[in-house]
Amino acid sequence: MTGGLRSGEVAQAAGVNPQTLRYYERRGLLPTPQRSPGGHRLYPPDAVTLLRIIKAAQRLGFTLEEVADLLEAGQHRHGRPADAGLGGRVVAKLAEIDARIADLSTIRATLLAAIQAGCDDLTVCAASPDCPLPFADLADSDRHAHQPPRPGSLLTILAGTLGIPGTAKP
């Protein structure tokens, strides 16, 4: 390759740190660039576009592993089922986001209930049987470690959101 863009130029054009380029190379998201006679990395101009795609996908909620899969699926479309590409993965990501929104909505409602119940002191609220926060569940869990928190409680929802075994999302 003659010319090519140096690391700083690519990073600036894509709006990332030069360390990000090397990290993405190690992760296999960016191909290893050619080197100048002086040892500088020289990237093709399409590296800027690829970096912008990676960053946009991350902003949309895709992990770097998922981005790598999307890029790989885009390069090798032949013979793959329709849901293996971008469309199927976007549908799956939307379902994941919808589940997170539902979890956050439940958490929000619980916190609003705490405000409406006048929960100003955690120790007072925790002692109240009408407290909407999961303190009673935590105390019950300590006393009855084998019993899960009651369904629909904030603790159950948080545990399900975090993927703790034996819990379910609402």
Buried (B, 14 or more C-beta within 10 A) or exposed (E): EEEBBBBEBBBBBBEBEBEBBBBBBEEEBBEEBEEBEEEEBBBBEEBBEBBBBBBEBEEEEBEBEBBBBBBEBEEEEEEEEEEBBEEBBEEEBEEEEEBEEBBEEBBEEBBEBBEEBEBEEEEEBBEBEEBBBBBBBBEBBEEEEEEBBEEEBBBBBBBBBEEEEEBEBB
